[in-house]
Amino acid sequence: MKEQANGISDSSGLPVAMIEPVGGHSGAHYYDFGLCHGLQAAGCHVSLYTCDETADPSIPGLRFYPIFHRIFGPGGKWLQAIRYIAGALSTAKRATDSGELVCHFQVFNSLFRDLTVILAVKLFGRKLVITVHDVDHLAGSQTGIKKRISGWTYRLAEQLIVHNRISMTELEGIGVPSSAIHVIPHGHYLDSIRALPPQAEARSSFGIAAPAKVVLFFGQIKDVKGLDILIEAIPA
């Protein structure tokens, strides 16, 4: 287990455990690193707990724990679930042993995985702040018992963060008090952008002809993202 903690000299800052298991598996680490930078700039001492597919960002002062082992890929869903539970419990215990009173967790609407981490954090008596990315799967797809469980899950947190007022309204609609919800606009990724090649060179590297029109679909391919609508619209 590698730990990066260079540059910490002031013990007065709030110790925060940043828990985000997806990490480098599907690009969430860029968001994580930016958030860790922001918390550090606010005077917090931050530890990042993530999956073993995330490369150490070598951020000065950041404690880095790739503690969720082999939770993606081969091995079967049940084995992955066991590893995920083990990672959640190990994370909560290490955060407790390190005196990290506040745990920050990000919810992407994977109910079992979300509950695993949230219950582990509460079991160890930590304060919980949740950033909710997809309140209702982006398309209001939750109904009945799943929606009630989601509302109960969110109410376990002391505070919640959303990126827009629509998400805040959705949380209020499933019983989360307004006083616990904070709207903080999504940040940028400018710090992650490397030097870009000239347009002609970029087109050549992808085998795209100079006069061809290019449409960039940015994000994960999910039904709710509407990629099918984009493809249908291109001829028009």
C-alpha atoms as a printed R data frame, in Angstrom:
    type eleno elety resid chain resno       x       y       z
1   ATOM     1    CA   MET     A     1   0.000   0.000   0.000
2   ATOM     2    CA   LYS     A     2   1.622   3.199  -1.152
3   ATOM     3    CA   GLU     A     3   1.150   6.383   0.852
4   ATOM     4    CA   GLN     A     4   2.029   9.826  -0.463
5   ATOM     5    CA   ALA     A     5   2.042  12.441   2.296
6   ATOM     6    CA   ASN     A     6   4.785  14.884   1.384
7   ATOM     7    CA   GLY     A     7   4.330  18.495   2.286
8   ATOM     8    CA   ILE     A     8   1.997  18.216   5.297
9   ATOM     9    CA   SER     A     9   3.299  20.529   7.958
10  ATOM    10    CA   ASP     A    10   0.155  22.030   9.508
11  ATOM    11    CA   SER     A    11  -1.865  19.708  11.743
12  ATOM    12    CA   SER     A    12  -4.729  22.157  12.243
13  ATOM    13    CA   GLY     A    13  -6.569  21.392   8.984
14  ATOM    14    CA   LEU     A    14  -9.638  19.156   8.825
15  ATOM    15    CA   PRO     A    15  -8.688  15.528   7.992
16  ATOM    16    CA   VAL     A    16 -10.892  14.288   5.139
17  ATOM    17    CA   ALA     A    17 -11.188  10.818   3.629
18  ATOM    18    CA   MET     A    18 -12.051  11.029  -0.069
19  ATOM    19    CA   ILE     A    19 -13.648   7.686  -0.984
20  ATOM    20    CA   GLU     A    20 -14.124   7.026  -4.709
21  ATOM    21    CA   PRO     A    21 -13.692   3.389  -5.810
22  ATOM    22    CA   VAL     A    22 -14.280   3.876  -9.562
23  ATOM    23    CA   GLY     A    23 -11.167   6.017 -10.082
24  ATOM    24    CA   GLY     A    24  -8.969   5.139 -13.039
25  ATOM    25    CA   HIS     A    25 -11.251   2.293 -14.131
26  ATOM    26    CA   SER     A    26 -13.423   4.688 -16.128
27  ATOM    27    CA   GLY     A    27 -11.920   8.153 -15.858
28  ATOM    28    CA   ALA     A    28 -13.391   9.308 -12.537
29  ATOM    29    CA   HIS     A    29  -9.886   9.921 -11.201
30  ATOM    30    CA   TYR     A    30  -9.653  13.270 -13.012
31  ATOM    31    CA   TYR     A    31 -12.638  14.497 -11.000
32  ATOM    32    CA   ASP     A    32 -11.165  12.995  -7.813
33  ATOM    33    CA   PHE     A    33  -7.785  14.681  -8.234
34  ATOM    34    CA   GLY     A    34  -9.371  18.074  -8.857
35  ATOM    35    CA   LEU     A    35 -11.577  17.703  -5.803
36  ATOM    36    CA   CYS     A    36  -8.610  16.702  -3.650
37  ATOM    37    CA   HIS     A    37  -6.704  19.764  -4.880
38  ATOM    38    CA   GLY     A    38  -9.670  21.975  -3.984
39  ATOM    39    CA   LEU     A    39  -9.976  20.557  -0.478
40  ATOM    40    CA   GLN     A    40  -6.248  20.958   0.073
41  ATOM    41    CA   ALA     A    41  -6.479  24.573  -1.061
42  ATOM    42    CA   ALA     A    42  -9.218  25.036   1.546
43  ATOM    43    CA   GLY     A    43  -6.817  23.834   4.259
44  ATOM    44    CA   CYS     A    44  -7.943  20.200   4.570
45  ATOM    45    CA   HIS     A    45  -5.648  17.205   4.931
46  ATOM    46    CA   VAL     A    46  -6.894  14.725   2.356
47  ATOM    47    CA   SER     A    47  -6.580  10.986   1.865
48  ATOM    48    CA   LEU     A    48  -7.830   9.420  -1.380
49  ATOM    49    CA   TYR     A    49  -9.189   5.876  -1.175
50  ATOM    50    CA   THR     A    50  -9.764   4.383  -4.614
51  ATOM    51    CA   CYS     A    51  -9.319   1.292  -6.782
52  ATOM    52    CA   ASP     A    52  -6.053  -0.346  -7.784
53  ATOM    53    CA   GLU     A    53  -6.566   0.722 -11.417
54  ATOM    54    CA   THR     A    54  -5.859   4.325 -10.403
55  ATOM    55    CA   ALA     A    55  -2.311   5.569 -10.845
56  ATOM    56    CA   ASP     A    56  -0.754   7.527  -7.983
57  ATOM    57    CA   PRO     A    57  -1.147  11.216  -8.939
58  ATOM    58    CA   SER     A    58   1.838  12.191  -6.736
59  ATOM    59    CA   ILE     A    59   0.006  15.248  -5.458
60  ATOM    60    CA   PRO     A    60   2.075  16.839  -2.663
61  ATOM    61    CA   GLY     A    61   0.374  16.351   0.689
62  ATOM    62    CA   LEU     A    62  -2.148  13.793  -0.581
63  ATOM    63    CA   ARG     A    63  -2.271  10.397   1.092
64  ATOM    64    CA   PHE     A    64  -3.054   7.863  -1.635
65  ATOM    65    CA   TYR     A    65  -4.586   4.453  -0.897
66  ATOM    66    CA   PRO     A    66  -5.561   2.172  -3.839
67  ATOM    67    CA   ILE     A    67  -7.416   0.017  -1.336
68  ATOM    68    CA   PHE     A    68 -10.220  -1.425  -3.496
69  ATOM    69    CA   HIS     A    69  -8.512  -4.437  -5.105
70  ATOM    70    CA   ARG     A    70  -9.764  -6.197  -8.255
71  ATOM    71    CA   ILE     A    71 -13.330  -4.945  -7.979
72  ATOM    72    CA   PHE     A    72 -13.648  -4.742 -11.783
73  ATOM    73    CA   GLY     A    73 -12.907  -7.169 -14.586
74  ATOM    74    CA   PRO     A    74 -12.757 -10.977 -14.346
75  ATOM    75    CA   GLY     A    75 -13.724 -12.982 -11.293
76  ATOM    76    CA   GLY     A    76 -17.514 -13.041 -11.279
77  ATOM    77    CA   LYS     A    77 -19.975 -10.615  -9.723
78  ATOM    78    CA   TRP     A    78 -20.118 -12.325  -6.331
79  ATOM    79    CA   LEU     A    79 -16.331 -12.307  -5.950
80  ATOM    80    CA   GLN     A    80 -16.220  -8.673  -7.017
81  ATOM    81    CA   ALA     A    81 -18.928  -7.855  -4.474
82  ATOM    82    CA   ILE     A    82 -16.944  -9.527  -1.681
83  ATOM    83    CA   ARG     A    83 -13.832  -7.581  -2.666
84  ATOM    84    CA   TYR     A    84 -15.842  -4.360  -2.754
85  ATOM    85    CA   ILE     A    85 -17.226  -4.956   0.744
86  ATOM    86    CA   ALA     A    86 -13.721  -5.748   2.001
87  ATOM    87    CA   GLY     A    87 -12.429  -2.524   0.443
88  ATOM    88    CA   ALA     A    88 -15.231  -0.463   1.981
89  ATOM    89    CA   LEU     A    89 -14.627  -1.857   5.464
90  ATOM    90    CA   SER     A    90 -10.833  -1.469   5.162
91  ATOM    91    CA   THR     A    91 -11.299   2.117   4.015
92  ATOM    92    CA   ALA     A    92 -13.620   3.017   6.887
93  ATOM    93    CA   LYS     A    93 -11.275   1.412   9.437
94  ATOM    94    CA   ARG     A    94  -8.171   3.146   8.053
95  ATOM    95    CA   ALA     A    95  -9.990   6.494   7.974
96  ATOM    96    CA   THR     A    96 -11.001   5.975  11.601
97  ATOM    97    CA   ASP     A    97  -7.487   4.956  12.678
98  ATOM    98    CA   SER     A    98  -6.118   8.042  10.879
99  ATOM    99    CA   GLY     A    99  -8.507  10.362  12.701
100 ATOM   100    CA   GLU     A   100 -10.374  11.341   9.532
101 ATOM   101    CA   LEU     A   101 -13.671  12.462  10.978
102 ATOM   102    CA   VAL     A   102 -15.267  13.422   7.648
103 ATOM   103    CA   CYS     A   103 -15.641  10.981   4.770
104 ATOM   104    CA   HIS     A   104 -16.605  12.263   1.344
105 ATOM   105    CA   PHE     A   105 -18.231   9.780  -1.036
106 ATOM   106    CA   GLN     A   106 -19.571  10.127  -4.558
107 ATOM   107    CA   VAL     A   107 -22.811   8.459  -5.606
108 ATOM   108    CA   PHE     A   108 -23.282   7.396  -9.233
109 ATOM   109    CA   ASN     A   109 -26.530   5.500  -8.616
110 ATOM   110    CA   SER     A   110 -25.221   1.965  -8.187
111 ATOM   111    CA   LEU     A   111 -27.441   1.139  -5.216
112 ATOM   112    CA   PHE     A   112 -25.624  -1.898  -3.767
113 ATOM   113    CA   ARG     A   113 -22.153  -0.386  -4.073
114 ATOM   114    CA   ASP     A   114 -23.274   2.979  -2.734
115 ATOM   115    CA   LEU     A   115 -24.923   1.408   0.316
116 ATOM   116    CA   THR     A   116 -21.866  -0.748   1.021
117 ATOM   117    CA   VAL     A   117 -19.565   2.248   1.440
118 ATOM   118    CA   ILE     A   118 -22.151   4.436   3.180
119 ATOM   119    CA   LEU     A   119 -23.008   1.797   5.792
120 ATOM   120    CA   ALA     A   120 -19.312   1.047   6.397
121 ATOM   121    CA   VAL     A   121 -18.622   4.746   7.014
122 ATOM   122    CA   LYS     A   122 -21.579   5.068   9.397
123 ATOM   123    CA   LEU     A   123 -20.637   1.817  11.162
124 ATOM   124    CA   PHE     A   124 -17.310   3.389  12.128
125 ATOM   125    CA   GLY     A   125 -18.992   6.584  13.324
126 ATOM   126    CA   ARG     A   126 -17.628   8.917  10.647
127 ATOM   127    CA   LYS     A   127 -19.381  12.074   9.421
128 ATOM   128    CA   LEU     A   128 -20.547  11.582   5.842
129 ATOM   129    CA   VAL     A   129 -20.713  14.069   2.975
130 ATOM   130    CA   ILE     A   130 -22.052  12.748  -0.344
131 ATOM   131    CA   THR     A   131 -21.756  14.262  -3.793
132 ATOM   132    CA   VAL     A   132 -24.733  12.959  -5.767
133 ATOM   133    CA   HIS     A   133 -24.030  12.852  -9.497
134 ATOM   134    CA   ASP     A   134 -27.115  11.036 -10.787
135 ATOM   135    CA   VAL     A   135 -29.982  11.594  -8.346
136 ATOM   136    CA   ASP     A   136 -32.500   9.578 -10.314
137 ATOM   137    CA   HIS     A   137 -30.442   7.922 -13.041
138 ATOM   138    CA   LEU     A   138 -30.649  11.088 -15.154
139 ATOM   139    CA   ALA     A   139 -34.086  10.069 -16.437
140 ATOM   140    CA   GLY     A   140 -36.404   9.483 -13.496
141 ATOM   141    CA   SER     A   141 -36.137   5.720 -13.911
142 ATOM   142    CA   GLN     A   142 -36.383   4.833 -10.228
143 ATOM   143    CA   THR     A   143 -39.769   3.762  -8.973
144 ATOM   144    CA   GLY     A   144 -41.284   2.230  -5.869
145 ATOM   145    CA   ILE     A   145 -38.993   0.579  -3.356
146 ATOM   146    CA   LYS     A   146 -35.754   1.579  -5.106
147 ATOM   147    CA   LYS     A   147 -36.683   5.241  -4.864
148 ATOM   148    CA   ARG     A   148 -37.553   4.879  -1.176
149 ATOM   149    CA   ILE     A   149 -34.241   3.133  -0.485
150 ATOM   150    CA   SER     A   150 -32.395   5.913  -2.332
151 ATOM   151    CA   GLY     A   151 -34.132   8.550  -0.204
152 ATOM   152    CA   TRP     A   152 -33.249   6.669   2.974
153 ATOM   153    CA   THR     A   153 -29.646   6.273   1.763
154 ATOM   154    CA   TYR     A   154 -29.191   9.985   1.092
155 ATOM   155    CA   ARG     A   155 -30.654  10.887   4.482
156 ATOM   156    CA   LEU     A   156 -27.870   8.910   6.168
157 ATOM   157    CA   ALA     A   157 -25.451  11.672   5.154
158 ATOM   158    CA   GLU     A   158 -24.902  14.770   7.242
159 ATOM   159    CA   GLN     A   159 -24.594  16.895   4.079
160 ATOM   160    CA   LEU     A   160 -25.112  16.387   0.348
161 ATOM   161    CA   ILE     A   161 -23.624  18.161  -2.659
162 ATOM   162    CA   VAL     A   162 -25.203  18.395  -6.117
163 ATOM   163    CA   HIS     A   163 -24.010  20.252  -9.206
164 ATOM   164    CA   ASN     A   164 -27.293  21.944 -10.183
165 ATOM   165    CA   ARG     A   165 -30.673  23.000  -8.791
166 ATOM   166    CA   ILE     A   166 -32.584  20.353 -10.745
167 ATOM   167    CA   SER     A   167 -30.751  17.671  -8.768
168 ATOM   168    CA   MET     A   168 -31.520  19.559  -5.566
169 ATOM   169    CA   THR     A   169 -35.241  19.536  -6.422
170 ATOM   170    CA   GLU     A   170 -35.084  15.788  -7.132
171 ATOM   171    CA   LEU     A   171 -33.470  15.146  -3.731
172 ATOM   172    CA   GLU     A   172 -36.122  17.238  -2.002
173 ATOM   173    CA   GLY     A   173 -38.737  15.180  -3.835
174 ATOM   174    CA   ILE     A   174 -37.562  11.964  -2.173
175 ATOM   175    CA   GLY     A   175 -37.540  13.432   1.319
176 ATOM   176    CA   VAL     A   176 -34.083  14.957   1.754
177 ATOM   177    CA   PRO     A   177 -34.306  18.240   3.727
178 ATOM   178    CA   SER     A   178 -33.237  21.351   1.830
179 ATOM   179    CA   SER     A   179 -30.971  22.403   4.687
180 ATOM   180    CA   ALA     A   180 -28.722  19.378   4.015
181 ATOM   181    CA   ILE     A   181 -28.295  20.034   0.274
182 ATOM   182    CA   HIS     A   182 -25.680  22.345  -1.244
183 ATOM   183    CA   VAL     A   183 -25.462  23.301  -4.927
184 ATOM   184    CA   ILE     A   184 -21.838  23.571  -6.076
185 ATOM   185    CA   PRO     A   185 -21.345  23.904  -9.860
186 ATOM   186    CA   HIS     A   186 -19.195  21.296 -11.581
187 ATOM   187    CA   GLY     A   187 -15.542  22.227 -11.838
188 ATOM   188    CA   HIS     A   188 -13.269  22.123 -14.888
189 ATOM   189    CA   TYR     A   189 -10.481  19.819 -16.011
190 ATOM   190    CA   LEU     A   190  -8.060  22.461 -17.292
191 ATOM   191    CA   ASP     A   191  -5.288  21.209 -15.016
192 ATOM   192    CA   SER     A   192  -5.486  17.792 -16.696
193 ATOM   193    CA   ILE     A   193  -5.118  19.033 -20.273
194 ATOM   194    CA   ARG     A   194  -1.753  18.351 -21.843
195 ATOM   195    CA   ALA     A   195  -0.284  20.220 -24.822
196 ATOM   196    CA   LEU     A   196  -2.561  19.676 -27.821
197 ATOM   197    CA   PRO     A   197  -1.256  18.970 -31.344
198 ATOM   198    CA   PRO     A   198  -2.258  21.149 -34.290
199 ATOM   199    CA   GLN     A   199  -5.655  20.248 -35.784
200 ATOM   200    CA   ALA     A   200  -4.164  18.861 -38.995
201 ATOM   201    CA   GLU     A   201  -1.830  16.580 -37.038
202 ATOM   202    CA   ALA     A   202  -4.675  15.396 -34.791
203 ATOM   203    CA   ARG     A   203  -6.876  14.579 -37.804
204 ATOM   204    CA   SER     A   204  -4.032  12.699 -39.461
205 ATOM   205    CA   SER     A   205  -3.377  10.598 -36.346
206 ATOM   206    CA   PHE     A   206  -7.018   9.414 -36.380
207 ATOM   207    CA   GLY     A   207  -7.164   8.963 -40.148
208 ATOM   208    CA   ILE     A   208  -9.723  11.769 -40.565
209 ATOM   209    CA   ALA     A   209  -9.679  13.678 -43.848
210 ATOM   210    CA   ALA     A   210  -9.075  17.431 -43.615
211 ATOM   211    CA   PRO     A   211 -12.520  18.542 -44.929
212 ATOM   212    CA   ALA     A   212 -14.521  15.932 -42.954
213 ATOM   213    CA   LYS     A   213 -16.969  17.060 -40.298
214 ATOM   214    CA   VAL     A   214 -16.242  15.766 -36.787
215 ATOM   215    CA   VAL     A   215 -18.750  15.275 -33.959
216 ATOM   216    CA   LEU     A   216 -17.406  14.467 -30.485
217 ATOM   217    CA   PHE     A   217 -19.628  12.460 -28.151
218 ATOM   218    CA   PHE     A   218 -18.038  12.900 -24.739
219 ATOM   219    CA   GLY     A   219 -18.966  10.604 -21.826
220 ATOM   220    CA   GLN     A   220 -19.933   7.036 -21.085
221 ATOM   221    CA   ILE     A   221 -22.195   5.261 -23.563
222 ATOM   222    CA   LYS     A   222 -25.445   4.801 -21.621
223 ATOM   223    CA   ASP     A   223 -29.065   4.684 -22.786
224 ATOM   224    CA   VAL     A   224 -29.870   7.884 -20.911
225 ATOM   225    CA   LYS     A   225 -27.065   9.795 -22.671
226 ATOM   226    CA   GLY     A   226 -28.992   9.801 -25.966
227 ATOM   227    CA   LEU     A   227 -26.210   8.648 -28.305
228 ATOM   228    CA   ASP     A   228 -28.852   6.983 -30.489
229 ATOM   229    CA   ILE     A   229 -30.550  10.351 -30.969
230 ATOM   230    CA   LEU     A   230 -27.244  11.934 -31.962
231 ATOM   231    CA   ILE     A   231 -26.570   9.214 -34.537
232 ATOM   232    CA   GLU     A   232 -30.076   9.564 -35.986
233 ATOM   233    CA   ALA     A   233 -29.670  13.343 -36.170
234 ATOM   234    CA   ILE     A   234 -26.329  13.375 -38.008
235 ATOM   235    CA   PRO     A   235 -27.779  12.937 -41.546
236 ATOM   236    CA   ALA     A   236 -29.988  15.986 -40.935
